């Protein structure tokens, strides 16, 4: 089992910044990749930023140049630095980890989410 705990959400004005953190613990294997997703009411959960299995990064077009994903493997933590925030960034942000389990299947793990509200 893997546990993910997000933190850092809150209320900010447009143009402001927040840094989200996601601490992972449990049975984490070498195949694990992590990323950030967000979801608004009535909408599908969408990718914001993620690490690829090749070690690169992938960002949604809407956040390129404003958000940066990073990690500290010594702390099993991934971060999302969010700059120049816009009201349309308002959402619940979720941390996700995907890995191949010992049984051979890939499995997604999700944090409970942290709310980011950007006021105009």
C-alpha positions in Angstrom: 0.0 0.0 0.0 1.1 3.6 -0.7 -0.1 6.6 1.2 0.0 10.1 -0.3 -0.6 13.3 1.8 -0.9 16.6 0.1 -0.5 20.0 1.7 -0.1 23.6 0.8 -3.4 24.5 -0.6 -5.2 27.7 0.3 -6.8 31.0 -0.8 -4.7 33.4 -2.8 -5.3 36.4 -5.0 -4.8 36.3 -8.8 -1.1 36.7 -9.6 0.0 35.1 -6.4 1.8 31.9 -5.7 1.5 28.6 -3.8 3.6 25.6 -3.3 1.9 22.2 -2.9 3.7 19.3 -1.4 2.9 15.6 -1.6 4.6 13.2 0.8 4.6 9.5 -0.2 5.1 6.5 2.1 4.6 2.8 2.0 5.6 0.2 -0.6 7.1 2.3 -3.3 8.8 0.5 -6.2 11.2 1.7 -8.8 8.5 1.9 -11.4 6.7 4.6 -9.5 5.9 7.9 -11.2 4.2 10.8 -9.6 2.2 13.8 -10.8 -0.4 16.4 -10.0 -4.0 16.5 -11.2 -6.8 18.9 -10.5 -10.6 18.7 -10.6 -13.4 21.2 -10.5 -17.1 20.4 -9.7 -18.7 18.4 -12.5 -15.5 18.1 -14.5 -13.1 15.3 -15.3 -9.9 15.2 -13.3 -7.1 16.5 -15.5 -3.4 16.3 -15.6 -1.5 19.4 -14.4 2.1 18.2 -14.2 3.8 14.9 -14.0 7.2 13.1 -14.1 7.5 10.6 -16.9 9.1 7.1 -16.5 12.0 8.4 -18.5 12.7 11.1 -15.9 11.3 14.0 -17.8 8.3 16.2 -17.1 5.0 16.9 -18.7 2.7 19.9 -18.2 -0.7 20.9 -19.2 -0.6 23.6 -21.8 -2.6 25.9 -19.5 0.1 25.8 -16.8 3.3 25.8 -18.9 5.6 28.6 -17.8 3.7 29.1 -14.5 3.9 25.8 -12.7 6.9 23.7 -11.9 7.0 20.1 -10.6 9.9 19.0 -8.6 10.8 16.2 -6.2 13.1 15.4 -3.3 13.6 11.6 -3.4 15.3 11.6 0.0 12.0 12.8 1.5 9.7 10.9 -0.9 8.1 14.2 -1.7 7.0 15.9 -4.8 6.2 19.6 -5.1 4.2 21.8 -7.4 5.3 25.4 -7.4 2.4 27.5 -8.7 3.1 31.0 -9.8 1.0 33.7 -11.6 -2.1 32.0 -10.4 -5.4 32.7 -12.2 -9.0 32.2 -11.1 -9.3 29.4 -13.5 -6.6 27.5 -11.6 -9.2 27.1 -8.7 -9.6 23.4 -8.1 -8.9 20.5 -5.8 -5.4 19.4 -6.6 -4.6 15.7 -6.2 -1.3 14.0 -6.0 -1.0 10.7 -7.9 1.4 7.8 -7.8 1.4 5.0 -10.4 3.5 1.9 -10.1 3.6 -1.8 -11.1 2.7 -3.9 -8.1 4.4 -7.1 -7.2 1.5 -9.0 -8.7 2.3 -7.4 -12.1 -0.5 -4.9 -12.5 -0.2 -1.2 -12.6 -2.1 0.7 -9.9 -2.9 4.4 -9.2 -2.7 5.8 -5.8 -4.3 9.1 -5.0 -4.1 11.6 -2.2 -7.2 13.1 -0.6 -6.6 16.4 -2.4 -5.9 20.0 -1.3 -8.1 22.9 -2.3 -6.6 25.8 -4.2 -8.8 28.9 -4.5 -7.7 31.9 -6.6 -9.7 35.0 -6.2 -9.9 37.8 -8.7 
